[in-house]
Amino acid sequence: MSASTARDIEQAMLERCLQIATTPGDMPRDQAEANVCRLAGMIVDGRYPEAGKRLSDAAATYFADHPEQQVPSAEVVRRGWIINAPRLRDRLERLLGECC
């Protein structure tokens, strides 16, 4: 089995963000998802405030139980959870525009 590529990891994170943004009560399952959701919530809030709030609230709930797992936004990229923030914004906004 081959290792996941950066694009595979990013795609999985995008799918989870979309699911959390559109499914009330859905939550991040781990540190990576929570940090990506927190960042995604901030960057899509302008065009999709409801989705942004769901993402931010879900991340905040996760970090209330796991405060030591929150990392700065730049660290989300350094750890390879996303490729970069503008790309995350563009791709997630496109997905939100198609579904919501």
C-alpha positions as CSV (number, residue, x, y, z in Angstrom):
1,M,0.0,0.0,0.0
2,S,1.5,3.4,-1.0
3,A,1.7,6.3,1.4
4,S,-0.9,9.0,1.1
5,T,0.1,12.0,-1.0
6,A,-0.4,15.6,0.1
7,R,-3.4,15.9,-2.3
8,D,-5.0,12.7,-0.9
9,I,-4.7,14.0,2.7
10,E,-6.0,17.4,1.6
11,Q,-8.9,15.8,-0.2
12,A,-9.8,13.8,2.9
13,M,-9.7,17.0,5.0
14,L,-11.9,18.8,2.5
15,E,-14.5,16.1,2.5
16,R,-14.5,16.1,6.4
17,C,-14.8,19.9,6.4
18,L,-17.7,19.8,4.0
19,Q,-19.4,17.1,6.1
20,I,-18.9,19.0,9.3
21,A,-20.0,22.3,7.7
22,T,-23.3,20.8,6.4
23,T,-24.2,18.2,9.1
24,P,-25.3,19.7,12.4
25,G,-23.7,18.0,15.3
26,D,-20.9,16.4,13.3
27,M,-17.5,16.9,14.9
28,P,-13.8,16.5,14.1
29,R,-12.5,13.0,14.9
30,D,-8.8,14.0,15.6
31,Q,-6.3,16.8,16.0
32,A,-5.7,17.2,12.3
33,E,-9.5,17.5,11.5
34,A,-10.0,19.9,14.3
35,N,-7.2,22.2,13.3
36,V,-8.2,22.2,9.6
37,C,-11.8,22.9,10.6
38,R,-10.7,25.8,12.8
39,L,-8.8,27.3,9.9
40,A,-11.5,26.5,7.3
41,G,-14.1,28.1,9.6
42,M,-12.2,31.4,9.6
43,I,-11.5,31.5,5.9
44,V,-15.0,30.6,4.5
45,D,-16.9,32.7,7.0
46,G,-17.2,35.7,4.7
47,R,-19.0,33.9,1.9
48,Y,-20.5,31.1,3.9
49,P,-21.2,32.3,7.4
50,E,-23.3,29.4,8.5
51,A,-20.7,26.9,7.3
52,G,-18.0,28.9,8.9
53,K,-19.7,29.0,12.2
54,R,-20.4,25.2,12.2
55,L,-16.7,24.6,11.4
56,S,-15.5,27.0,14.0
57,D,-17.9,25.8,16.7
58,A,-17.0,22.1,16.0
59,A,-13.3,22.9,16.3
60,A,-13.9,24.9,19.5
61,T,-15.9,22.0,21.0
62,Y,-13.0,19.6,20.2
63,F,-10.4,21.9,21.6
64,A,-12.4,22.4,24.8
65,D,-11.6,18.7,25.5
66,H,-8.2,18.7,23.9
67,P,-6.7,22.2,24.3
68,E,-3.1,21.0,23.9
69,Q,-3.8,19.8,20.4
70,Q,-4.6,23.2,18.9
71,V,-1.8,24.5,16.7
72,P,-1.2,27.9,14.9
73,S,-2.6,28.1,11.4
74,A,0.8,28.0,9.8
75,E,1.5,24.7,11.5
76,V,-1.6,23.2,9.8
77,V,0.3,23.6,6.5
78,R,3.7,22.6,7.9
79,R,2.2,19.3,9.2
80,G,0.9,18.6,5.7
81,W,-2.8,18.5,6.7
82,I,-3.5,21.0,3.8
83,I,-1.4,22.3,0.9
84,N,-2.0,26.0,1.6
85,A,-4.8,28.2,3.0
86,P,-5.9,29.9,-0.3
87,R,-6.2,26.5,-1.9
88,L,-8.3,25.3,1.0
89,R,-10.5,28.3,0.8
90,D,-11.0,28.1,-3.0
91,R,-11.8,24.3,-3.0
92,L,-14.0,24.4,0.1
93,E,-16.0,27.4,-1.2
94,R,-16.5,25.6,-4.5
95,L,-17.8,22.5,-2.7
96,L,-20.1,24.6,-0.5
97,G,-21.4,26.4,-3.6
98,E,-22.2,23.2,-5.3
99,C,-24.0,21.6,-2.4
100,C,-25.5,24.4,-0.3
